[in-house]
């Protein structure tokens, strides 16, 4: 039933003039889902309080509850069409009364780690894009059919929501920004990073929070006590996200996975001075896929010791500084990072190799990230000891990757098995750190078992390096002009 409801929602949104893309569909579904979730949560809390003989004070006041404006019921439990708002009245109510009321929770909340604060943040960032109150009524009626009453229902809804995020990611060139293939994330978590219930886990470029959701799913079965569950809810997962839509979707995604008030801060992570990061700001585990190919302004670059306009390189510096001594990280990055010869790339590779043990480089096939159009690698490293040996693995699923042939868990099986012992094979090998060129610290993936295939770089890799060199030259020229 839930799957059909989501299909009906998409049909409604496609006909709505205010919604033009998969991003709009997911955004508008998100705020409606959130309010229905909140209504079900309130009902559950009220029942629990009653069973304990306690009073319960609802989060949402009576005038703004789902059951009053969205889905008032008659004596038979059916939608009361006489009281349910629709048409222009519904749009006017949502835009002029409901959203301002909900946004006000941010200033009224006791602290930032409460669901009240999250309500205020979400409705301060998102806007109702429905122009037709009749389309909005149809969407509300579809959402009202959903129930968040049981864990199995929440699980099914979270899977459907993940599918929406995947479709949104596939819809444009920024696909990797919103959706990292879950089989890749699961391999990163289960086999290499191995988080425990005592760890803090961080993603400073959270997007839709796929890494944190998968980490929660990994850790949830290990939580056996009330203290364990409270720690998972409040003191395990931390995130930052710059973009409003991604922040809202990430928050909703974590809520559907079981985190009631996610510790997601809506901020530009790179605006923070990286050298000011203290021990209290560091984390045991970092999992991330920072944006590909972004460019940052000079004032943002000043926050980092290695100056570069490449967003991913600034994020990598941030992650290195944010990792606690002995902590583990797995970070997705463009494969050109391994070989680019510009000063920033060389300096950053040196910083990574000298301050961390870069023990594994996973080379992903083209097409892994739908719509992103770049080849990527995953860097696995631990903080505190310099690199002595790097184990490489070139993933080869034996087929062309794409929307109809996406990455799956079986594709990761050989990597998972061999990485446990850093085993050599046709697609895996090790390189001693002292064998690297000390002038460039070149980390290019060169499979010694297939040297003829490694002789030439792809045209895209060459173009990416040219672009990086051009960007560096432009920055140098800009500095010269400032001095003249």
Secondary structure, DSSP 8 states (H G I E B T S, - for coil): -HHHHHHHHHHHHHT-TT--SHHHHHHHHHHHHHHHHHHHHHHHHHHHHHHTT-----SS-GGG-HHHHT--B-TTSSB-TTTS--HHHHHHHIIIIIHHHHHTHHHH-S-TTSHHHHHHHHHHH-------HHHHHHHHHHHHT---SSHHHHHHHHHHHHHHHHHHHHTSTTHHHH---HHHHHHIIIIII---TT--EEESS-TT-HHHHHHHHHHHTT--SHHHHHHHHHTSEEEEE-SHHHHHHHHHHHHHHT-TT-EEEES-GGGS-GGG--GGG-EEEEEEE--SS-B--HHHHTTSSS--SBHHHHHHHHHHHHEEEEEEEEEEEEGGGGT--SHHHHHHHHHHHHHEEEEEEEE--TTSSTTT---EEEEEEEESS---EEEEEE---SS--BTTB---GGGGHHHHHHHTTT--BTTEEEEEGGGS-TTT-------GGGGGGGSS--HHHHHHHHHHHHHHHHHHHHHHHHH-
